Every structure is written in structure tokens, then in C-alpha cells.
Amino acid sequence: NEERNDEAIRERMARDVMSVDGIKREEAEPKLKEIEQSARGGLGLVRLPYRVGIAAALVAGFGSIPMCFDLHTVLWFNEQYVTMDVEDAKNLETWLEVGSWSWNWMEPPLGQASFFLLCLQYSRDQIQKIGGKSYTEYIMEKRGTKLCDTFPQYNKLAVAAFGKSIMAS
């Protein structure tokens, strides 16, 4: 794993622009901004799956708490979707008792979701161990290649590294 240093990567790109175009540092800045703008193009769309995943994880994570332990939420969910016999009131007096009852139907989906995520993590790890790329690495490489194609006059390694540093920032 290469350690990222965005300032060094930017400086390397600037020096390549200066060398290829035969210009001074100040004159290279507009070209750097052009390359950076090109690298940022479509970045919002590329990051969308990550943002959706983050939002879904937060909603599911925080939502699971009342779904397990809040009596009103558990009763509503049971009435709408589960239709299990409601425990006696004396067995639903504390949040722990509510959780014990709701766990009857909450355990299978939460357990399955946890196992599924564990399998995804394991498969990603195995793919990386045999030299495969994660989705993020694939996207970064693809965007780096596109940036290199847009600016073929510059060093491909410098351009790709610059593009990757912009996506990761």
C-alpha cells in the first residue's frame, strides 16, 4: 500500500506540466486546475453508491434499536408485518423484556444481514489476496486511465496518481 501525500502528488504533477510545457511554476497552475477539474468531473456520481451505503447503514443501525427495544415501535411493527401473538403486559414492562420478545422476529434478518456482510468482507479479502482489485480500486484506476487519455502529453504515472488523490480527498 502506497502512502498518500496529496501535496507531493500535486507537486509532482506541477513539475511534469512545467517540464513538458516548458513553463514556470506560476504558469503551470491554470493547467493543474484544468486537470483537477477534469478529475473531479462526475465525482459526485461515482461517490453516490458510497453515500447511499453510508445512509442505509446509518438508518438500519439506528433504526434497529427502536425496532428491538421500543414497545410502541415493536407493537406497531408486529401488527403491520409480523402478526405474532403479543406477550402479556407483565412481560413487556422493561425495554429488555420488549427486546426479548421482539428478538423472535428480529434475530433472523439481523443475523442474515450480519452473515451476508461477513461473507462480502471475506470475499473482498480473498480477491485482494490473489491480486484482484476492490470496487474502489477499480473505479480509481478507470478514472486515472481516463484522465491519462485526456492529458496524454504528461507522464501517465503522475497524471493517474494526481487523479487518484483527487478522488480520495
C-alpha positions in Angstrom: 0.0 0.0 0.0 1.4 3.3 -1.0 1.1 6.1 1.5 -0.7 9.1 0.1 0.7 12.6 0.3 -1.5 14.8 -1.8 0.8 17.8 -1.7 3.7 15.7 -3.0 1.5 14.2 -5.7 0.3 17.7 -6.8 3.9 19.0 -6.8 4.9 16.0 -9.0 2.1 16.8 -11.4 3.1 20.5 -11.4 6.7 19.7 -12.2 5.7 17.4 -15.1 3.4 20.2 -16.5 6.3 22.6 -16.2 8.8 20.2 -17.9 6.5 19.2 -20.8 5.1 22.7 -21.4 8.3 24.5 -20.8 6.7 26.9 -18.3 7.3 28.3 -14.8 5.5 27.2 -11.7 3.0 30.1 -11.7 2.2 29.4 -15.3 1.5 25.7 -14.6 -1.2 26.5 -12.0 -4.0 27.0 -14.6 -3.2 23.7 -16.3 -3.2 22.0 -12.9 -6.6 23.4 -12.2 -7.8 22.2 -15.6 -6.5 18.7 -14.9 -8.0 18.8 -11.4 -11.4 19.9 -12.8 -11.3 17.1 -15.3 -10.5 14.6 -12.5 -13.4 16.0 -10.4 -15.9 15.6 -13.3 -18.6 13.1 -12.4 -17.1 12.5 -9.0 -20.5 13.1 -7.3 -22.0 10.2 -9.3 -19.0 8.0 -8.6 -19.4 8.7 -4.8 -23.2 8.1 -4.9 -23.1 4.4 -4.2 -20.9 5.1 -1.2 -23.2 7.8 0.2 -26.2 5.5 -0.3 -24.4 2.8 1.5 -23.5 5.1 4.4 -27.1 6.4 4.7 -28.6 2.9 4.5 -26.1 1.7 7.2 -26.9 4.6 9.5 -30.7 4.2 9.0 -30.6 0.5 9.5 -28.2 0.7 12.5 -30.1 3.4 14.4 -33.5 2.0 13.3 -32.7 -1.4 14.7 -32.6 0.0 18.2 -36.3 1.0 18.5 -37.3 -2.0 16.3 -35.9 -4.2 19.1 -36.4 -2.3 22.3 -39.2 0.4 22.0 -42.6 -1.0 22.9 -44.6 1.3 20.7 -42.4 0.6 17.6 -42.3 -3.1 18.3 -46.1 -3.3 18.7 -46.7 -1.3 15.5 -44.2 -3.5 13.5 -45.7 -6.7 14.9 -49.2 -5.5 13.9 -48.2 -4.4 10.4 -45.8 -7.2 9.4 -45.2 -10.0 11.9 -48.7 -10.7 13.4 -47.2 -12.7 16.3 -49.2 -13.1 19.5 -48.5 -10.2 21.8 -46.8 -11.0 25.1 -48.7 -10.4 28.3 -48.3 -6.8 29.5 -46.4 -8.1 32.6 -43.7 -9.5 30.2 -43.3 -6.1 28.4 -42.6 -3.8 31.3 -39.0 -3.1 30.6 -37.0 -2.4 27.4 -35.2 -5.7 28.0 -38.4 -7.7 28.1 -39.6 -5.9 24.9 -36.2 -6.8 23.3 -36.6 -10.4 24.4 -40.0 -10.7 22.7 -39.1 -8.7 19.6 -35.9 -10.7 19.1 -38.1 -13.6 18.0 -38.5 -11.9 14.6 -35.6 -9.5 14.7 -32.9 -12.2 15.0 -33.3 -13.8 11.6 -33.0 -10.7 9.4 -30.3 -9.1 11.6 -28.3 -12.4 11.7 -28.7 -12.9 8.0 -27.6 -9.3 7.3 -24.6 -9.8 9.5 -23.6 -13.1 7.9 -24.0 -11.6 4.4 -21.8 -8.6 5.3 -19.2 -11.0 6.8 -19.2 -13.1 3.5 -18.8 -9.9 1.4 -15.9 -8.8 3.6 -14.3 -12.3 3.4 -14.7 -12.5 -0.4 -13.2 -9.0 -0.9 -10.2 -10.0 1.3 -9.7 -13.2 -0.8 -10.0 -11.3 -4.1 -7.3 -8.8 -2.9 -5.0 -11.7 -1.7 -4.9 -13.1 -5.3 -4.2 -9.7 -6.8 -7.7 -8.6 -7.6 -9.0 -5.1 -7.1 -11.8 -3.8 -4.9 -14.6 -1.8 -6.5 -12.9 1.4 -5.2 -9.5 0.5 -6.7 -11.2 -0.5 -10.0 -13.0 2.9 -10.2 -9.9 4.9 -9.2 -7.8 3.1 -11.9 -10.5 3.6 -14.5 -10.8 7.3 -13.7 -7.0 7.6 -13.7 -6.8 6.0 -17.2 -9.5 8.3 -18.5 -7.5 11.3 -17.1 -4.4 10.0 -18.8 -6.3 9.8 -22.1 -7.5 13.4 -21.7 -3.9 14.6 -20.9 -1.7 12.2 -22.9 1.2 14.7 -23.1 2.0 14.3 -19.4 3.6 11.4 -17.5 0.9 8.7 -17.1 2.0 7.8 -13.6 1.9 11.4 -12.4 -1.5 12.0 -14.0 -3.0 8.8 -12.6 -1.7 9.5 -9.1 -3.0 13.0 -9.3 -6.4 11.8 -10.3 -6.5 9.2 -7.6 -5.5 11.7 -4.9 -8.4 13.9 -6.0 -10.9 11.1 -5.8 -9.7 10.1 -2.4 -9.8 13.6 -1.0 
